[in-house]
Each structure stands twice: as C-alpha cells, then as structure tokens.
Amino acid sequence: MGAILAILGVILKIIAWILLGLLGLIILVSLLILLPSLRYYIEGAKTEEDAHITARLSFFLHLIRVKFSWQKGSEVVWDVTLAHRKIAASYPLPQGKDKRKKHRQRRKHDEGGHPSAVPAEPEQPQPKQEAPSPPDTTPAPPPRRLVPVTDKPVSEPPRPEKKQQPLPAAPEKRRSKGLAGKLKAAWRRLVAWIQKLLAIPKKLKEKWDHLREEAEKLRDRWNEYPQKRETVAAVKELAIGLIRPVLPRAFRVHVRFGFNDPANTGKALGYYYALYPLLVPKETKRRKLEVEAEFENGPVLEANGWMRGHFALISFVPAVIRALRNAHIRRLIRFIRAKL
C-alpha cells in the first residue's frame, strides 16, 4: 500500500511541475504579446550647409514601424507601416493596386490563362420556330348605341373659385449709414480696444498674485513636511530608475563646437568633462561620445552620429516596485493626497 501511495505522489509531483511549466510559458507569451519592446534608431548630422535627421521606431517584433525624416528647407515626412504595407503617411499613398492586380489575374484566367490567348467566338443564336396560335374563342362585344348630335351646348358644373393669396411684402431696404454713423461705430470700437489694452496690466498682476499665493502655500506645506532630504533622495532614485531603461544601448556621436569668446568655449568644455561620467558611465566600442572644442574660428556647431536602443513597459516595473516599498515615497503620496 505504501509503495502505491509513493508512486501516486511522484505522479502528482510530475503533473504539478508540468502544470507550473505550462503556466510560466503562458505568462511569458502573454508578456511578450502584451508588453513588447519598443525599438528606436536615430541618425542625423548638422553642418553649416545642411542638416538632416532620421528616426525609426519599431513595435511588436517589427510588425509596426514608424519613420520620421527631416531635412533643412523641407517639411517633416513620416509614414506608418503595418506588416510591410504602408497604412498612413504624410504624402498620398497609391490606392487600388491590389484590386487592379486581382482584376488582371481574373481577366487572364477568363481568357485562357495567358494574355496572348485568343478568346473563343460566341455562338450565334438560332432563330426559334413560331408555334401555331390557338383559335380565338372569346365572345364578340355587344353593338354600341348611336347618340343623336344636337346643337345645344353641354352645361358644365360650376368650378370652385380659387382664393387669391396675398403677395409677400417686399423687403424693406436698409438705410445705408451715413458718414456720421460710420465715425461713431469706429469710435466705439477704438474705445473698446483701448479699454482692453488698459485692462491687460491689471489681469497680469492678478495672475502674478495668484501664482505667488500658490507658491507660498506649496512652500509652507513643504516646510511642514518631515525628512525632506531622504524624500528627495528617494524621488531622485525613482527618476533615475524610470529614465535608465529609455537611454540608448549603443551610440556614436561626434560634436564640434565653439563660441566667439574662447573663455566661454573653455567653460562649456569644462562642464562637459564634469558631466561626462553621468552621460557615459562606461565607455565601450558601442558607446562613444566625442566632443571637440574650437577656440580660434568663430561660432561653430557641427554634430553627426547615431544612437539606438529599446525598452518595454516591464522595464519600469522594478523601479516602481522599489519606490512603493520605500517608506518615504509612501509618506509623500499620503501627504499629497491629504493636501489635495
């Protein structure tokens, strides 16, 4: 008896593992279908003579693709492709291609499967032989009586008299305003316009006072809030967690700049070296940013490069979960709800 129960337990464990594997596979497929990644590619260049930029977005395993392109001196051109077929664009799309193709194929099939086949001549219809008509057995109509003609006129019944409807009155002609009326209307419009101009400073002052009151209220609420430093650090961590998945996975950008004053160029270059560890945490062959400063020749700004990356909605889930587990974020959410 014990051996049978042990065998049943092993069988049930195997069935449970199979069911768990199927459930995990279903969840994985659902995530791939419902939360697919969005891939993007951006390429562009800017010189003194020309400038252009191109961006491509693909969604759901390249099933849906969106393309934007812009060149200096022209408008933005975009199109949307669904399964290798353009469904929308900023320029007119050709219509009726598929219908014409099907019509040609049907016509070839009717003519014998080849466009050079000669169609068969239609058969001429043979004249039909008329059948003999049956004898007429309908009875003859009775003879008509002749009415004598007289010279007396036949009296007609009196017709009802039509009531004549009154004609519509002619529209009264509007009296054209004279020179005095036009001058009065122009003066009224001028006075109304001047009053609106005079009321603008008052409205601006009212809006500014309202904004100052709201800013003071927010400042007072923030002063009442405890543990500000920890809350700011938690919000900063949440922002970084939401921005990091969107950053490009690979890029290569080259920038050449310069200002009229070499001192300003040096300051900008110093800021770039200070922010470089944040912009490029780990430089590799696929992630490279080059900046060249021009101190001698006047204002210069040239750039060229490309970048690509991908992200999905599920990429933001870890950052949101960490934020909700943080006590400072939960306290901040309760504080905002209470004050709103």
C-alpha positions as a Markdown table, in Angstrom:
| # | Residue | x | y | z |
|---|---|---|---|---|
| 1 | Met | 0.0 | 0.0 | 0.0 |
| 2 | Gly | 2.8 | 2.4 | 0.9 |
| 3 | Ala | 4.5 | 1.7 | -2.5 |
| 4 | Ile | 1.3 | 2.6 | -4.4 |
| 5 | Leu | 1.0 | 5.9 | -2.4 |
| 6 | Ala | 4.6 | 6.8 | -3.1 |
| 7 | Ile | 4.1 | 6.1 | -6.9 |
| 8 | Leu | 0.9 | 8.3 | -6.8 |
| 9 | Gly | 2.8 | 11.1 | -5.1 |
| 10 | Val | 5.6 | 11.0 | -7.7 |
| 11 | Ile | 3.0 | 11.1 | -10.5 |
| 12 | Leu | 1.2 | 14.1 | -8.8 |
| 13 | Lys | 4.5 | 15.9 | -8.5 |
| 14 | Ile | 5.3 | 15.4 | -12.2 |
| 15 | Ile | 1.8 | 16.6 | -13.1 |
| 16 | Ala | 2.2 | 19.7 | -10.9 |
| 17 | Trp | 5.6 | 20.6 | -12.4 |
| 18 | Ile | 4.2 | 20.2 | -15.9 |
| 19 | Leu | 1.3 | 22.5 | -15.0 |
| 20 | Leu | 3.6 | 25.1 | -13.5 |
| 21 | Gly | 5.8 | 25.0 | -16.6 |
| 22 | Leu | 2.7 | 25.5 | -18.8 |
| 23 | Leu | 1.6 | 28.4 | -16.6 |
| 24 | Gly | 5.0 | 30.0 | -16.8 |
| 25 | Leu | 5.1 | 29.6 | -20.6 |
| 26 | Ile | 1.6 | 31.2 | -20.8 |
| 27 | Ile | 2.7 | 34.1 | -18.7 |
| 28 | Leu | 5.9 | 34.6 | -20.7 |
| 29 | Val | 4.0 | 34.5 | -24.0 |
| 30 | Ser | 1.4 | 37.0 | -22.6 |
| 31 | Leu | 4.2 | 39.3 | -21.5 |
| 32 | Leu | 5.8 | 39.1 | -24.9 |
| 33 | Ile | 2.5 | 39.8 | -26.6 |
| 34 | Leu | 1.1 | 42.5 | -24.2 |
| 35 | Leu | 4.4 | 44.1 | -23.2 |
| 36 | Pro | 6.6 | 44.1 | -26.3 |
| 37 | Ser | 9.7 | 46.2 | -26.5 |
| 38 | Leu | 9.8 | 49.5 | -28.4 |
| 39 | Arg | 13.0 | 49.8 | -30.5 |
| 40 | Tyr | 14.3 | 53.1 | -31.9 |
| 41 | Tyr | 17.1 | 54.3 | -34.1 |
| 42 | Ile | 18.1 | 58.0 | -34.6 |
| 43 | Glu | 20.6 | 59.2 | -37.1 |
| 44 | Gly | 21.4 | 62.8 | -38.0 |
| 45 | Ala | 24.0 | 65.4 | -38.9 |
| 46 | Lys | 24.3 | 69.2 | -38.7 |
| 47 | Thr | 26.8 | 71.3 | -40.6 |
| 48 | Glu | 27.0 | 74.8 | -41.8 |
| 49 | Glu | 25.5 | 73.9 | -45.2 |
| 50 | Asp | 23.0 | 71.2 | -44.4 |
| 51 | Ala | 21.1 | 69.5 | -41.6 |
| 52 | His | 19.0 | 66.3 | -41.5 |
| 53 | Ile | 17.7 | 63.8 | -39.0 |
| 54 | Thr | 16.0 | 60.4 | -39.4 |
| 55 | Ala | 14.2 | 58.4 | -36.7 |
| 56 | Arg | 12.7 | 54.9 | -36.9 |
| 57 | Leu | 10.5 | 53.2 | -34.3 |
| 58 | Ser | 9.5 | 49.6 | -34.4 |
| 59 | Phe | 7.0 | 47.9 | -32.2 |
| 60 | Phe | 5.8 | 44.3 | -31.7 |
| 61 | Leu | 8.7 | 42.4 | -33.4 |
| 62 | His | 8.9 | 44.9 | -36.2 |
| 63 | Leu | 5.3 | 44.4 | -37.1 |
| 64 | Ile | 4.5 | 48.1 | -36.7 |
| 65 | Arg | 7.1 | 50.6 | -37.9 |
| 66 | Val | 7.1 | 54.4 | -37.9 |
| 67 | Lys | 9.6 | 56.5 | -39.7 |
| 68 | Phe | 10.3 | 60.3 | -39.5 |
| 69 | Ser | 12.7 | 62.2 | -41.6 |
| 70 | Trp | 13.5 | 65.9 | -41.8 |
| 71 | Gln | 15.9 | 67.9 | -44.0 |
| 72 | Lys | 16.8 | 71.5 | -43.8 |
| 73 | Gly | 14.5 | 73.5 | -46.1 |
| 74 | Ser | 11.7 | 70.9 | -46.2 |
| 75 | Glu | 8.9 | 69.6 | -44.0 |
| 76 | Val | 8.8 | 66.5 | -41.8 |
| 77 | Val | 8.0 | 63.4 | -43.7 |
| 78 | Trp | 6.5 | 60.4 | -41.9 |
| 79 | Asp | 4.9 | 57.1 | -42.6 |
| 80 | Val | 3.4 | 54.1 | -40.7 |
| 81 | Thr | 4.0 | 50.5 | -42.0 |
| 82 | Leu | 2.0 | 47.5 | -40.8 |
| 83 | Ala | 3.3 | 44.1 | -41.9 |
| 84 | His | 5.2 | 45.5 | -44.9 |
| 85 | Arg | 2.3 | 47.7 | -46.0 |
| 86 | Lys | 2.0 | 51.4 | -45.5 |
| 87 | Ile | -1.2 | 52.4 | -43.9 |
| 88 | Ala | -0.7 | 56.1 | -43.2 |
| 89 | Ala | 1.8 | 58.7 | -44.4 |
| 90 | Ser | 2.2 | 62.5 | -44.7 |
| 91 | Tyr | 2.2 | 62.0 | -48.5 |
| 92 | Pro | -0.6 | 60.5 | -50.7 |
| 93 | Leu | -0.4 | 56.7 | -50.9 |
| 94 | Pro | -1.2 | 54.7 | -54.0 |
| 95 | Gln | -4.7 | 53.2 | -53.8 |
| 96 | Gly | -6.4 | 50.4 | -55.7 |
| 97 | Lys | -3.3 | 48.4 | -56.6 |
| 98 | Asp | -4.5 | 45.1 | -55.2 |
| 99 | Lys | -7.9 | 45.5 | -56.8 |
| 100 | Arg | -6.3 | 46.1 | -60.2 |
| 101 | Lys | -4.0 | 43.2 | -59.8 |
| 102 | Lys | -6.8 | 40.8 | -58.9 |
| 103 | His | -8.9 | 42.1 | -61.9 |
| 104 | Arg | -5.9 | 41.4 | -64.3 |
| 105 | Gln | -5.5 | 37.9 | -62.9 |
| 106 | Arg | -9.2 | 37.2 | -63.2 |
| 107 | Arg | -9.2 | 38.5 | -66.8 |
| 108 | Lys | -6.2 | 36.3 | -67.7 |
| 109 | His | -8.0 | 33.3 | -66.3 |
| 110 | Asp | -11.2 | 34.0 | -68.2 |
| 111 | Glu | -9.2 | 34.4 | -71.5 |
| 112 | Gly | -7.5 | 31.1 | -71.1 |
| 113 | Gly | -4.8 | 31.6 | -68.5 |
| 114 | His | -2.5 | 33.7 | -70.8 |
| 115 | Pro | -2.8 | 37.3 | -72.0 |
| 116 | Ser | -2.0 | 36.2 | -75.6 |
| 117 | Ala | -4.7 | 33.6 | -75.8 |
| 118 | Val | -7.4 | 34.3 | -78.4 |
| 119 | Pro | -10.9 | 34.3 | -76.9 |
| 120 | Ala | -13.4 | 31.8 | -78.4 |
| 121 | Glu | -16.1 | 33.3 | -80.7 |
| 122 | Pro | -19.5 | 33.4 | -79.2 |
| 123 | Glu | -22.1 | 31.0 | -80.8 |
| 124 | Gln | -24.8 | 32.7 | -82.9 |
| 125 | Pro | -28.3 | 32.1 | -81.6 |
| 126 | Gln | -30.6 | 30.1 | -84.0 |
| 127 | Pro | -34.0 | 31.6 | -84.8 |
| 128 | Lys | -36.8 | 30.0 | -82.9 |
| 129 | Gln | -39.8 | 28.4 | -84.9 |
| 130 | Glu | -43.1 | 30.1 | -84.0 |
| 131 | Ala | -45.7 | 27.7 | -82.7 |
| 132 | Pro | -49.3 | 27.9 | -84.3 |
| 133 | Ser | -51.6 | 30.2 | -82.4 |
| 134 | Pro | -54.8 | 28.5 | -80.9 |
| 135 | Pro | -58.2 | 29.6 | -82.3 |
| 136 | Asp | -59.9 | 32.7 | -80.8 |
| 137 | Thr | -62.9 | 31.6 | -78.6 |
| 138 | Thr | -63.7 | 35.0 | -76.9 |
| 139 | Pro | -67.3 | 36.2 | -77.4 |
| 140 | Ala | -67.9 | 39.3 | -79.6 |
| 141 | Pro | -68.7 | 42.6 | -77.8 |
| 142 | Pro | -72.3 | 43.9 | -77.9 |
| 143 | Pro | -73.2 | 46.6 | -80.5 |
| 144 | Arg | -72.9 | 50.3 | -79.4 |
| 145 | Arg | -75.9 | 52.7 | -79.4 |
| 146 | Leu | -75.6 | 55.8 | -81.5 |
| 147 | Val | -76.4 | 59.1 | -79.7 |
| 148 | Pro | -78.0 | 61.9 | -81.8 |
| 149 | Val | -75.9 | 65.0 | -82.2 |
| 150 | Thr | -77.7 | 68.3 | -81.1 |
| 151 | Asp | -76.7 | 72.0 | -81.4 |
| 152 | Lys | -77.3 | 72.8 | -77.7 |
| 153 | Pro | -74.1 | 73.3 | -75.7 |
| 154 | Val | -73.5 | 70.9 | -72.9 |
| 155 | Ser | -73.6 | 72.6 | -69.5 |
| 156 | Glu | -70.5 | 72.1 | -67.3 |
| 157 | Pro | -70.7 | 72.1 | -63.5 |
| 158 | Pro | -69.5 | 75.3 | -61.8 |
| 159 | Arg | -65.9 | 75.3 | -60.8 |
| 160 | Pro | -64.9 | 76.4 | -57.3 |
| 161 | Glu | -63.3 | 79.8 | -57.2 |
| 162 | Lys | -59.6 | 79.9 | -56.2 |
| 163 | Lys | -58.7 | 82.2 | -53.3 |
| 164 | Gln | -56.0 | 84.6 | -54.3 |
| 165 | Gln | -53.2 | 84.5 | -51.7 |
| 166 | Pro | -51.8 | 87.9 | -50.8 |
| 167 | Leu | -48.4 | 88.6 | -52.3 |
| 168 | Pro | -45.4 | 88.7 | -49.9 |
| 169 | Ala | -44.4 | 92.1 | -48.8 |
| 170 | Ala | -41.2 | 93.4 | -50.4 |
| 171 | Pro | -38.3 | 93.5 | -48.0 |
| 172 | Glu | -37.5 | 96.9 | -46.7 |
| 173 | Lys | -34.3 | 98.4 | -47.9 |
| 174 | Arg | -31.8 | 99.0 | -45.1 |
| 175 | Arg | -30.9 | 102.6 | -44.9 |
| 176 | Ser | -27.2 | 103.0 | -45.5 |
| 177 | Lys | -25.4 | 104.6 | -42.7 |
| 178 | Gly | -24.1 | 108.0 | -43.3 |
| 179 | Leu | -20.6 | 109.3 | -42.6 |
| 180 | Ala | -21.6 | 110.3 | -39.1 |
| 181 | Gly | -22.8 | 106.7 | -38.2 |
| 182 | Lys | -19.6 | 105.1 | -39.5 |
| 183 | Leu | -17.5 | 107.5 | -37.5 |
| 184 | Lys | -19.5 | 106.7 | -34.3 |
| 185 | Ala | -19.1 | 102.9 | -34.9 |
| 186 | Ala | -15.3 | 103.3 | -35.4 |
| 187 | Trp | -15.0 | 105.5 | -32.3 |
| 188 | Arg | -16.8 | 102.8 | -30.2 |
| 189 | Arg | -14.5 | 100.1 | -31.5 |
| 190 | Leu | -11.5 | 102.2 | -30.8 |
| 191 | Val | -12.7 | 102.9 | -27.2 |
| 192 | Ala | -13.4 | 99.2 | -26.6 |
| 193 | Trp | -9.9 | 98.3 | -27.9 |
| 194 | Ile | -8.2 | 100.9 | -25.7 |
| 195 | Gln | -10.1 | 99.6 | -22.6 |
| 196 | Lys | -8.9 | 96.1 | -23.3 |
| 197 | Leu | -5.3 | 97.3 | -23.5 |
| 198 | Leu | -5.6 | 99.2 | -20.3 |
| 199 | Ala | -7.1 | 96.1 | -18.5 |
| 200 | Ile | -4.1 | 93.9 | -19.5 |
| 201 | Pro | -1.7 | 95.1 | -16.7 |
| 202 | Lys | -4.4 | 94.5 | -14.1 |
| 203 | Lys | -5.1 | 91.0 | -15.3 |
| 204 | Leu | -1.4 | 90.2 | -15.4 |
| 205 | Lys | -1.0 | 91.5 | -11.8 |
| 206 | Glu | -3.9 | 89.4 | -10.6 |
| 207 | Lys | -2.4 | 86.2 | -12.2 |
| 208 | Trp | 1.0 | 87.0 | -10.7 |
| 209 | Asp | -0.5 | 87.5 | -7.3 |
| 210 | His | -2.4 | 84.2 | -7.6 |
| 211 | Leu | 0.8 | 82.3 | -8.6 |
| 212 | Arg | 2.7 | 83.9 | -5.7 |
| 213 | Glu | 0.0 | 82.7 | -3.3 |
| 214 | Glu | 0.1 | 79.2 | -4.6 |
| 215 | Ala | 3.9 | 79.2 | -4.4 |
| 216 | Glu | 3.8 | 80.4 | -0.8 |
| 217 | Lys | 1.2 | 77.7 | 0.1 |
| 218 | Leu | 3.4 | 75.0 | -1.5 |
| 219 | Arg | 6.5 | 76.3 | 0.4 |
| 220 | Asp | 4.6 | 76.3 | 3.7 |
| 221 | Arg | 3.4 | 72.7 | 3.0 |
| 222 | Trp | 7.0 | 71.6 | 2.1 |
| 223 | Asn | 8.3 | 73.3 | 5.3 |
| 224 | Glu | 5.8 | 71.2 | 7.3 |
| 225 | Tyr | 6.9 | 68.0 | 5.6 |
| 226 | Pro | 9.4 | 65.9 | 7.7 |
| 227 | Gln | 12.6 | 64.2 | 6.5 |
| 228 | Lys | 12.9 | 66.3 | 3.3 |
| 229 | Arg | 16.5 | 65.1 | 2.4 |
| 230 | Glu | 15.5 | 61.4 | 2.5 |
| 231 | Thr | 12.4 | 62.0 | 0.4 |
| 232 | Val | 14.4 | 64.0 | -2.2 |
| 233 | Ala | 16.9 | 61.1 | -2.4 |
| 234 | Ala | 14.1 | 58.6 | -2.9 |
| 235 | Val | 12.4 | 60.7 | -5.6 |
| 236 | Lys | 15.8 | 61.0 | -7.4 |
| 237 | Glu | 16.3 | 57.3 | -7.3 |
| 238 | Leu | 12.8 | 56.8 | -8.8 |
| 239 | Ala | 13.5 | 59.2 | -11.6 |
| 240 | Ile | 16.8 | 57.6 | -12.4 |
| 241 | Gly | 15.1 | 54.2 | -12.5 |
| 242 | Leu | 12.5 | 55.4 | -14.9 |
| 243 | Ile | 15.0 | 57.2 | -17.2 |
| 244 | Arg | 17.7 | 54.5 | -17.3 |
| 245 | Pro | 15.7 | 51.9 | -19.4 |
| 246 | Val | 15.0 | 54.6 | -22.1 |
| 247 | Leu | 18.6 | 55.6 | -22.6 |
| 248 | Pro | 20.3 | 54.3 | -25.8 |
| 249 | Arg | 22.1 | 51.0 | -25.6 |
| 250 | Ala | 24.6 | 51.9 | -28.3 |
| 251 | Phe | 25.6 | 55.3 | -29.8 |
| 252 | Arg | 28.4 | 57.1 | -31.5 |
| 253 | Val | 28.2 | 60.9 | -31.5 |
| 254 | His | 30.8 | 63.5 | -32.6 |
| 255 | Val | 30.3 | 67.2 | -31.7 |
| 256 | Arg | 32.4 | 70.1 | -32.7 |
| 257 | Phe | 31.5 | 73.5 | -31.1 |
| 258 | Gly | 33.0 | 76.9 | -30.4 |
| 259 | Phe | 31.9 | 80.4 | -29.3 |
| 260 | Asn | 33.0 | 83.9 | -30.2 |
| 261 | Asp | 34.8 | 84.2 | -26.8 |
| 262 | Pro | 37.3 | 81.4 | -26.2 |
| 263 | Ala | 36.6 | 81.8 | -22.4 |
| 264 | Asn | 33.0 | 80.6 | -22.9 |
| 265 | Thr | 34.2 | 77.7 | -25.0 |
| 266 | Gly | 36.6 | 76.7 | -22.2 |
| 267 | Lys | 33.8 | 76.9 | -19.6 |
| 268 | Ala | 31.5 | 74.8 | -21.8 |
| 269 | Leu | 34.2 | 72.2 | -22.3 |
| 270 | Gly | 34.8 | 72.1 | -18.5 |
| 271 | Tyr | 31.1 | 71.4 | -17.9 |
| 272 | Tyr | 31.2 | 68.6 | -20.4 |
| 273 | Tyr | 34.2 | 66.9 | -18.7 |
| 274 | Ala | 32.3 | 67.3 | -15.4 |
| 275 | Leu | 29.2 | 65.6 | -16.7 |
| 276 | Tyr | 30.9 | 63.0 | -18.8 |
| 277 | Pro | 30.7 | 60.2 | -16.2 |
| 278 | Leu | 27.0 | 60.8 | -16.0 |
| 279 | Leu | 26.5 | 60.9 | -19.7 |
| 280 | Val | 28.7 | 57.9 | -20.5 |
| 281 | Pro | 29.1 | 55.8 | -17.3 |
| 282 | Lys | 31.1 | 53.1 | -19.2 |
| 283 | Glu | 32.7 | 53.9 | -22.5 |
| 284 | Thr | 32.9 | 50.9 | -24.9 |
| 285 | Lys | 33.2 | 50.4 | -28.7 |
| 286 | Arg | 29.4 | 50.6 | -29.0 |
| 287 | Arg | 29.0 | 53.7 | -26.7 |
| 288 | Lys | 31.3 | 56.6 | -27.6 |
| 289 | Leu | 30.9 | 60.3 | -27.3 |
| 290 | Glu | 33.5 | 62.7 | -28.8 |
| 291 | Val | 33.4 | 66.4 | -28.2 |
| 292 | Glu | 35.9 | 68.8 | -30.0 |
| 293 | Ala | 36.3 | 72.4 | -29.0 |
| 294 | Glu | 37.1 | 75.1 | -31.5 |
| 295 | Phe | 38.8 | 78.1 | -29.8 |
| 296 | Glu | 40.1 | 80.1 | -32.8 |
| 297 | Asn | 37.4 | 80.1 | -35.6 |
| 298 | Gly | 34.2 | 82.0 | -34.7 |
| 299 | Pro | 30.9 | 80.4 | -33.6 |
| 300 | Val | 30.8 | 76.8 | -34.8 |
| 301 | Leu | 28.3 | 74.0 | -34.1 |
| 302 | Glu | 28.6 | 70.7 | -36.0 |
| 303 | Ala | 27.4 | 67.3 | -35.0 |
| 304 | Asn | 26.8 | 63.9 | -36.5 |
| 305 | Gly | 26.1 | 60.4 | -35.2 |
| 306 | Trp | 23.6 | 57.8 | -34.4 |
| 307 | Met | 22.0 | 56.0 | -31.5 |
| 308 | Arg | 19.7 | 53.0 | -30.9 |
| 309 | Gly | 18.0 | 51.3 | -28.0 |
| 310 | His | 14.9 | 49.5 | -26.9 |
| 311 | Phe | 12.7 | 49.4 | -23.8 |
| 312 | Ala | 9.5 | 47.8 | -22.7 |
| 313 | Leu | 6.8 | 48.6 | -20.1 |
| 314 | Ile | 8.1 | 45.8 | -18.0 |
| 315 | Ser | 11.4 | 47.6 | -17.7 |
| 316 | Phe | 9.8 | 50.2 | -15.4 |
| 317 | Val | 8.3 | 47.6 | -13.1 |
| 318 | Pro | 11.4 | 47.1 | -10.8 |
| 319 | Ala | 11.8 | 50.9 | -10.3 |
| 320 | Val | 8.1 | 51.3 | -9.4 |
| 321 | Ile | 8.2 | 48.3 | -7.0 |
| 322 | Arg | 11.3 | 49.7 | -5.2 |
| 323 | Ala | 9.6 | 53.1 | -5.0 |
| 324 | Leu | 6.4 | 51.7 | -3.5 |
| 325 | Arg | 8.4 | 49.7 | -1.0 |
| 326 | Asn | 10.2 | 52.9 | 0.2 |
| 327 | Ala | 8.5 | 54.4 | 3.3 |
| 328 | His | 9.4 | 58.0 | 2.2 |
| 329 | Ile | 7.7 | 57.6 | -1.1 |
| 330 | Arg | 4.6 | 56.2 | 0.6 |
| 331 | Arg | 4.6 | 59.1 | 3.1 |
| 332 | Leu | 4.9 | 61.6 | 0.2 |
| 333 | Ile | 2.0 | 60.1 | -1.6 |
| 334 | Arg | -0.2 | 60.2 | 1.5 |
| 335 | Phe | 0.9 | 63.8 | 2.1 |
| 336 | Ile | 0.0 | 64.9 | -1.4 |
| 337 | Arg | -3.4 | 63.2 | -1.2 |
| 338 | Ala | -4.2 | 64.8 | 2.2 |
| 339 | Lys | -3.2 | 68.3 | 0.9 |
| 340 | Leu | -5.1 | 68.0 | -2.4 |
